[in-house]
Amino acid sequence: MNTNIALVLALALATLAANAQGPLTPPPGAPAPVMKSLDQVEARTPLVAGQPGVGTDSGSLLTITASGSYYLTGNLNVVNSGQHGIRIVGAVDVTIDLNGFTLTGASGTGSGYGIYPDGHASGQNVRICNGNIRGTTTTGFLFAIADDGITPYPQVCIENVHCMNVRNGIDMSHNVTGVGSIVRDCTVVNSGGRGIKAATVEDCSVVVSGGVAIEASSLVSRCVVRDSIGDGIVGQAGAVGQTSVTECYASSSANGIVAGLVSESYGNGGGSGNRGIWTSTATQCRARHSSLGSNTALEATIAIGCSLNGGVAVVTNKYNMP
């Protein structure tokens, strides 16, 4: 062998030996997994009868009986009159992700609810999000989502749920005090009765409601109401209460906005004896009565920087306004 070639080979072998990364002997025991399990990647349960915590009964298409995060895997149709879509049976800490799918109640569903947080469990905490609930010409589902009216009431957060053609929309009637119920980024279109009722309502829209469009005990913020037959936006205790309404638009054939404090909002009312805005304190608001003339557009104890778009103002103390 050529002396130079032998020298190069010797240097290469010496370099490989110097750069060795460790012994080639494998560690004892079976190899450990290096990737996450499916449960770790998607730590949720499909909303399918037979899955852990998911069942059914004669009154509900699906029931949830255990804590956890659940998601729909497809559209869900309720066809039997009086049957609920999804009922939470006393379980605490439950999330229902509609996952972009639609829960449908056929015409004449009767007394059934789309989603029914059925309480009877102290500390029941429920979140419902991301999907659609609909019926047929305001006769599918008595309520799209509603609580059971029996203490202890569930603490419910509802986000990004779109309801259409139901008798009533989202109704947390029995848990409106404090921060007991929050509805955000939701829409209710064509409800035969109530649109939305909760402690706090934010960034929501109600279009065509046969009853009160939005009612809250704490706060209504950045909401829109159009074509309501009942009052548009109402504080639970009406004008004498302390509900705040801010950055809202409400147009109704009854009262537009009725609440304790109203700011940066537009209220349009109609009909005899109704108001565009009716409040204790109005700040930077615009009010209208659709019948114009001597009908009251704005009634307030204190009004600051407000204006009218038809009708008259009945205000005890005016500031920065005609």
Long-range contacts (C-beta under 8 A, 24 or more apart in sequence): 43-69, 44-68, 44-69, 44-70, 44-71, 44-97, 45-69, 45-70, 45-71, 46-70, 46-71, 46-72, 46-73, 47-71, 47-72, 47-73, 47-76, 47-86, 47-96, 48-73, 53-91, 57-87, 59-83, 59-84, 59-87, 60-84, 60-85, 60-86, 60-87, 60-116, 61-85, 61-86, 62-86, 62-87, 63-87, 63-88, 63-89, 64-88, 64-89, 64-91, 64-94, 64-96, 65-89, 65-90, 65-91, 66-91, 67-91, 67-92, 67-93, 67-94, 68-93, 68-94, 68-95, 69-94, 69-95, 69-97, 70-94, 70-95, 70-96, 70-97, 71-96, 71-97, 71-98, 71-99, 72-97, 72-98, 72-99, 72-101, 72-103, 72-131, 73-99, 73-101, 74-101, 75-101, 75-102, 75-103, 75-104, 76-101, 76-102, 76-103, 76-104, 77-104, 77-106, 78-103, 78-104, 78-105, 78-106, 78-109, 78-112, 78-114, 78-141, 79-106, 80-109, 80-112, 81-108, 81-109, 81-110, 81-112, 82-109, 82-110, 82-111, 82-112, 83-109, 83-112, 84-112, 84-113, 84-114, 84-115, 84-116, 85-112, 85-113, 85-114, 85-115, 85-116, 85-133, 85-141, 86-114, 86-115, 86-116, 87-113, 87-115, 87-116, 87-118, 88-115, 88-116, 88-117, 88-118, 88-124, 88-126, 88-154, 89-118, 90-118, 90-119, 90-120, 90-121, 90-124, 91-121, 91-124, 92-121, 92-122, 92-123, 92-124, 92-125, 93-125, 94-124, 94-125, 94-126, 94-127, 95-126, 95-127, 95-128, 95-129, 96-126, 96-127, 96-128, 96-129, 97-129, 97-130, 97-131, 98-128, 98-129, 98-130, 98-131, 98-132, 98-161, 99-130, 99-131, 100-130, 100-131, 101-131, 101-132, 102-131, 102-132, 102-133, 102-134, 103-131, 103-132, 103-133, 103-134, 104-133, 104-134, 104-135, 104-140, 105-133, 105-134, 105-135, 105-136, 105-140, 105-141, 105-166, 106-135, 106-136, 106-140, 107-135, 107-136, 107-137, 107-139, 107-140, 108-139, 108-140, 109-135, 109-139, 109-140, 109-141, 109-142, 110-142, 111-142, 112-141, 112-142, 113-141, 113-142, 113-143, 113-144, 113-145, 113-146, 114-141, 114-143, 114-144, 114-145, 114-163, 114-166, 115-144, 115-145, 116-145, 116-146, 116-148, 117-145, 117-147, 117-148, 117-154, 117-156, 118-148, 119-147, 119-148, 119-150, 119-151, 119-152, 119-153, 119-154, 120-148, 120-150, 120-152, 121-152, 121-154, 122-152, 123-152, 123-155, 124-152, 124-153, 124-154, 124-155, 125-154, 125-155, 126-154, 126-155, 126-156, 126-157, 127-156, 127-157, 127-158, 127-159, 128-156, 128-157, 128-158, 128-159, 128-161, 129-158, 129-159, 129-160, 129-161, 130-159, 130-160, 130-161, 131-160, 131-161, 131-162, 132-161, 132-162, 132-163, 132-164, 133-161, 133-162, 133-163, 133-164, 133-166, 134-163, 134-164, 134-165, 134-166, 135-164, 135-165, 135-166, 135-167, 136-165, 137-165, 137-190, 138-165, 138-166, 138-167, 138-190, 138-191, 138-192, 138-210, 139-165, 139-167, 139-192, 140-165, 140-166, 140-167, 141-166, 141-167, 142-166, 142-167, 142-168, 143-167, 143-168, 143-169, 143-170, 143-171, 144-168, 144-169, 144-170, 144-188, 145-169, 145-170, 145-171, 146-170, 146-171, 146-172, 146-173, 147-171, 147-172, 147-173, 147-174, 147-175, 147-181, 148-174, 149-173, 149-174, 150-174, 153-180, 155-179, 155-180, 155-181, 156-180, 156-181, 156-182, 156-198, 157-181, 157-182, 157-184, 158-182, 158-183, 158-184, 158-186, 158-198, 159-183, 159-184, 159-185, 159-186, 160-184, 160-185, 160-186, 161-186, 162-186, 162-187, 162-189, 163-187, 163-188, 163-189, 163-191, 164-188, 164-189, 164-190, 165-189, 165-190, 166-190, 166-191, 166-192, 167-191, 167-192, 167-193, 168-192, 168-193, 168-194, 168-195, 168-211, 169-194, 169-195, 169-196, 169-206, 169-209, 170-195, 170-196, 170-197, 170-198, 171-196, 171-197, 172-197, 172-198, 172-199, 173-197, 175-199, 176-215, 176-216, 176-217, 176-218, 176-236, 177-217, 177-218, 178-218, 179-218, 188-213, 194-230, 195-225, 195-228, 213-250, 213-252, 214-250, 216-243, 217-241, 217-243, 218-243, 218-244, 219-243, 219-244, 219-245, 219-246, 220-244, 220-245, 220-246, 220-248, 220-259, 221-245, 221-246, 221-247, 221-248, 222-246, 222-247, 222-248, 223-248, 223-249, 223-250, 224-248, 224-249, 224-250, 225-249, 225-250, 225-251, 225-252, 226-251, 227-251, 227-252, 228-252, 228-253, 228-254, 229-253, 229-254, 230-254, 231-255, 231-256, 231-258, 232-256, 232-257, 232-267, 232-268, 232-269, 233-257, 233-258, 233-259, 233-267, 234-258, 234-259, 235-259, 235-260, 238-278, 239-278, 239-279, 239-280, 239-299, 240-280, 245-279, 253-290, 256-287, 256-288, 267-298, 268-309, 269-297, 275-299, 276-311, 282-306, 287-311, 287-313
